[in-house]
Amino acid sequence: MVYVQGLVKQGVQAKALNWYRIRVEQLLAHHPAVRAGALQSADIEDYLATIGRWQAKTQMVDALRRFGAIRAEWLDVVRHH
């Protein structure tokens, strides 16, 4: 998965990789009709409102921030090939 490879490149510890992947998968499962690249900030805010614990929200925000950065980097590479 490009996301996990990107996380490794960013220096995320191996023991945390699965949690990052799970957080992004949870968001995508919450919006099954929306492609990952088509998610809007309102979709993300809607999902974050369903998360009760602040620690889980913090983890989710970090996972999504990294997901966005990795996605942007990947798109840039694809566009230039």
C-alpha positions in Angstrom: 0.0 0.0 0.0 1.4 3.4 -1.0 0.2 4.9 2.2 2.2 2.5 4.5 5.3 2.9 2.3 4.9 6.7 2.6 4.6 6.4 6.3 7.9 4.4 6.5 9.5 7.1 4.3 8.3 9.7 6.8 9.9 7.8 9.6 6.8 6.5 11.3 7.8 3.7 13.7 7.0 0.2 12.6 4.7 -0.5 15.6 2.5 2.5 14.6 2.1 1.7 10.9 -0.9 -0.5 11.5 -2.7 2.1 13.5 -2.2 4.8 10.9 -3.6 2.4 8.2 -6.6 1.5 10.4 -7.5 5.1 11.1 -7.6 6.0 7.3 -9.5 2.8 6.6 -12.1 3.8 9.3 -12.6 7.2 7.6 -13.0 5.6 4.2 -15.5 3.0 5.6 -17.5 5.8 7.1 -17.9 7.3 3.6 -18.0 4.2 1.3 -19.6 6.1 -1.6 -16.7 8.7 -1.7 -13.3 7.9 -3.3 -10.4 8.8 -1.0 -9.3 11.5 -3.4 -12.7 13.1 -3.5 -13.1 13.4 0.3 -14.0 17.0 1.4 -13.2 18.7 4.7 -16.9 18.3 5.6 -16.6 14.5 5.2 -13.6 14.5 7.5 -15.2 16.8 10.1 -18.4 14.6 10.0 -16.3 11.5 10.8 -14.2 13.2 13.5 -17.5 14.2 15.2 -18.2 10.4 15.6 -15.0 9.8 17.5 -15.4 10.1 21.2 -11.9 10.0 22.7 -9.5 12.9 22.2 -6.6 10.6 21.8 -8.3 8.7 18.9 -9.1 12.1 17.3 -5.5 13.2 17.6 -4.3 9.9 16.0 -6.9 10.3 13.3 -5.9 13.9 12.5 -2.2 12.9 12.3 -3.0 9.9 10.1 -5.1 12.0 7.7 -2.5 14.7 7.6 0.1 12.2 6.6 -2.3 10.6 4.2 -2.8 13.9 2.5 0.9 14.6 2.2 1.6 11.1 0.9 -1.3 11.3 -1.6 -0.1 14.7 -2.8 3.5 13.4 -3.3 2.2 10.3 -5.1 0.1 12.3 -7.4 3.0 14.6 -8.2 5.1 11.6 -9.1 2.4 10.1 -11.3 1.8 13.4 -13.1 5.4 13.7 -14.0 5.7 10.2 -15.6 
